Amino acid sequence: MSVSPLSRADDIDPDVRSFIERTSADFAALSTVAPPTNITRQREIAEQVRAPWASGGPDMAETRMVQVAPDGVRARIYIPAAGAGKGTLIYLHGGGWTLFSIDTHDRLMREYAERIGCAVVGLDYSLSPEHRFPRALDDVDACIHWLRRNGTVYGLSVDRIAIGGDSAGGNLALSTALRLRDRGENLPAALLLNYAALDTEPRPSYTRYDGEPYMLNIDEMLDFWINYLGKPTIDDPYARPLLADFTGLPPVHLCVAECDILADQNIELADRLKTAGVEVSSVVYRGATHSFLEAVSISECASRAIQDASDWLARFLRA
């Protein structure tokens, strides 16, 4: 009798494994009905697969869509029951700069809003390959400028702004801070980086955690980089932030998934941030895979990771 790849991954947390099994089965079923032959269909399937995981969770006092740039870039404002608080988190969803949206990450952003006690602004930044590097970064800039100009109109605090994101969104959050620092502009109060994509060059964790059981594989990551950059790699620290100097950055919290091809990149980043004198909080979540935070409805590990980050961010956004 054959053994499924998932059954061999005995280092994965059982609840996270269930999340992967269910999303994989849903992806296969939807792909059978209408194969993902183009980027539009890939995005449709991704949205449908993630929809159940984006539902439930905290209710918000207010949710509102706004346009943050003249070319139609949108954002969703979340204000929890406790109110907008004394700070605002801009959150950037993952999906390899290619997939996902503020809808797929709706619950995750509501979780942060509720647990931190602050407003969250989820940015629906432009996706690749239609809009390649550095367009998404420019959208983040536009969102920051919009928030500083217009946030008070919506009851938002603009004095303390944090930037966070997962995977590709973590890349954008860190790269945005680097660009702001290099331009001499106001830095965010803090950065939240969830299993961020930081470099095109593989580390040992690429080999250890490649394959179906671990959610993200090497070939997928290469495709995402090509979509974003137009080629497998470029020598630009705003695209590959592990090439950068990290001196002068704001405090950073890293959520690292142990069973993730990107784990070693994130661990390396934590070490280099400390060497550069940056205040760093870094937690490796055992048995967690890429995207595990989206499993918060069933995963204690995901809930704990969200709470850890929320407690940490609250120091900077509720001070």
N, C-alpha and C positions, 0 to 999 in steps of 0.2 A: 504494500500500500504506500502510495506517495505521501510525503509530508509537505505541507504548505510552507512557503517561506516564512509566513508570520509565526507559525508554530515553533520555528527554530530560534526566533529572536527572544530568548528567555530572559534577556536583560531589560526588556521593556516593561514599565509599570503596567499592571493588568488593565487598569481603566484607560490608560493611554492606548494600549493595544486594542481595546474594544473600539475606541474612537477611530483608529486607523482601519480596522476591519470593516467598520460600518461605512466610512467614507469611501474606501476602496470598492466595496460592493455597490454602493450607489453610483460611483463613477462608471463602473463596468456596465451596470444596467442602462444608464443613460447613454453611454457610448454605443451600446448595441442598437438602441432605438434610432439614434442619429449620430453617426461617428463624428468626432471632433476634427473635421478636415480643414478647418480654417480657424483663425484667431477668434472670430465672432462666436463660433460654436463652442470653442474651448472655454470662453468666458461664460457663456450661457450655462454650460455644464458645471463649471466651478461655482457659479452663483447658486444653482439648484442643490448641489451637494452640500454646500455650507449653510444653506438656509435653516435647516433644523437646529444647527448649533448656534445660530445667531439669535434664536428666539428665547423667550423666558428671561429670567434674571430681574434686576432692579427696574422699577418704574421711575421714570424721570418726571420732575415737576414741569419741565418744558423741553421740547425738542423742536428745533427750527432749522430750515435750510436757508443758506445765504450764498450769494455769489461774491467771491473774494477777488476776482480778476475780471477785466473787461472781456476776455475771450471765453467766458462762461465757466471757468473753474469754480466748482462748488465746494461748500463745506457744510457739515451738520453740527449744530451747537447742541450740547447736552447739558442741562442744568438739573442737578439732583434735588431730591426733596429738601435737603438741608440748605439749598441755595448755591449761588455761584462761587461763594467763598472768596478768599483773598488772592487766589492765583488761578491760572488757566493752563491746562495741558493741551498742546496741539499733538494729535496722534496721527501717525502715518501707517496705514495698513501694509501688510506684506503681500506676497504673490509674485515675486520675481520681477517687479516693475511691469508686469505683463497681465496678471490676473487679479481677481478680487477687487474689493471696493469698500466703501464705508458701510454698505449693507452686509457684506460677509463678516465684518468686524464690529457690527452694531452692538452685540452683547458685550464684547470685550471692553468697548469704550464706555458703555453704561456701568460696567463693573468698576472701572477706574473712577468714574465720576462719583459713584455712590461711596466707594471705600475711601477715597481720598477726601471727599467733601469739597469738590471743586468742579468748575465747568470744564468740559472737554470739548475741543473743536476737532472733529474728524475731517481730514482733507481728502477730497476725491481728486487726487492729482492725476495729471495726464499720463497715460500708459504707453508703454513700448509694445511693438516696434514702431507704431505710428509717430510717437513723440520720444525721440531718443535723448540720452544724456546731452546736455544738462537740463532738459526741459522740466522734469519733475522737481529738480532743485529750485528752478526759477518759480515754480508754482508754490513751493514752500515759502520762498521769500515773499511772494505776493500775499500769502496767507498771514505771515507775520506782520507785514506792513498794514494789511487790512485790519487786523486785530488791534494794533496799536492806534490806528486812526479811528476805528468805528466800534471797538469792543464795548466801550462804556454805554453806547446807545442800547446795547442788548443786555446791559447789566453785568458785563464781564469785567473782571479785574485785568488790567493791562500792565500792572507794575511788576508782577511775577509771572513770567511765562516759561513753562517747561516744554520740551519737545521730546516725544517718544515715538517708538515704532518697533515693529517686529520684522525680522528678515530683511527684505528690500527696504522696508520702512525704517528699520534700524540704521541701515546704510545712509538713507536720506537724512535722518535726524543727526547723525554724527557729522556727515559732510556739510550739512547746513551750519552747524556750529563752527566748523573749520572755516567756512567761507565768511561767516560773520566776524570771526576773530581776525582773519587776514584783511578784511576791509575796514577794520577798526570800528565796527558797529556794536551795539549792545548785545551781549551774549545772553542766551537763555539762563534761567536760574538753575536748571538742572537738565540732565539727559537721562532718558529711560531707553535702554537698548535690549530688546528681546531677541535672542538668537540671531544677531545681525549678520548680514552678508557683507564681508569686509574686504575680501581680496579674491582675485581670480586665480591665484596660485594655490594648489591643494596643500593641505597639511595631513599628517598621519590619520586624523579622524575621518578624512575622506574615504580611505580604504576600509577602516573598521566599521563604518556605519553606512556604507553604500548599499543600495538595494531596496526592494519593495517593503520589507518590514519596517523601515525607518522613516517613512513618509517622503523624504527628499533624497533624490539620488544624484550622482555625479553628472549624468547626461542631462537631467533636467536643469541643474544649476548652470551648466555650460550654455544651454539654450537660453536661459534667462539672461546671462551676461551678454550673449550675442544680440538678443533682442534689445537690451538696454544700450549697449555701446556700438552696435553695428559690426562688431568684430569680437573675437574671444577675449581680448584684453587691450588696455591702453595704459600708458604710464602717467596717470593723472591722480593725485591724492584725493581729489573730490569725487572721483569714481571708485577708487580703491583706497579707502582711508587708512589702511595699514601702512601705506607709503608715507603718511603725514608725520609731522612733528606735532606732539600733543600738548606742548607747553601752553599754559594759560587757558585751558578749557574749563568749563564749569564742572561741578560734581556729576559723577556718572554712576548709574546703577545698571549692572549687567545681569540679565537672566539668561543663564546658559543651560541648554538642554544637553544632558550627558550623551544621549544616543543620537547624535546629530553630526552630519558631515562637517558642519560649521563650528563644532565645539572648540577645536583647537585655535581657530581664528579668534574666538571670543576670549578664550583664556589668555592668549598672547596679548590681546588688546588690554585686558585688565592689568597685566604685568607692566606693559609699556606706559599706561596711564599713570600707574603708581610711580614708575621711574621718572616720569615727567613732572611729578609733584601734584598731580590731580587727585582730588578726593574721590575714592572709588569704593563702591559696594559691589561685590560680585558673588553670586550664588550659583553653584552647579546643582541642578535638580536631577537626582538619580532616577534612572528609568524613563526620563522624559525624552521625547523626540521633537524634531522640528514641528512647529505649529501646535504644540500640545496645549497652549493656553486657550485655544478655541474649544477644548474639551471640558471647560469649566463646569458644565452642567452635570458631568458624571465623574470628574477627576478631582480628588482631594489634592493631588500634587499641583494641578493647575490653579486651584483656588488658593493654595498656600503661596504659590509664586506671585499671583496677582496681589494678594494681601501684603506680602513682603515688599513688593515694589510700591504699593500704595502707602504703607507706613513710612517708607523711606522718603517718597516724594512729598508727603504731608509736611515733613520738616521744612521744606523749602517753599511750599505753596500755601501753608496755613500759618506761617511764622508771624 
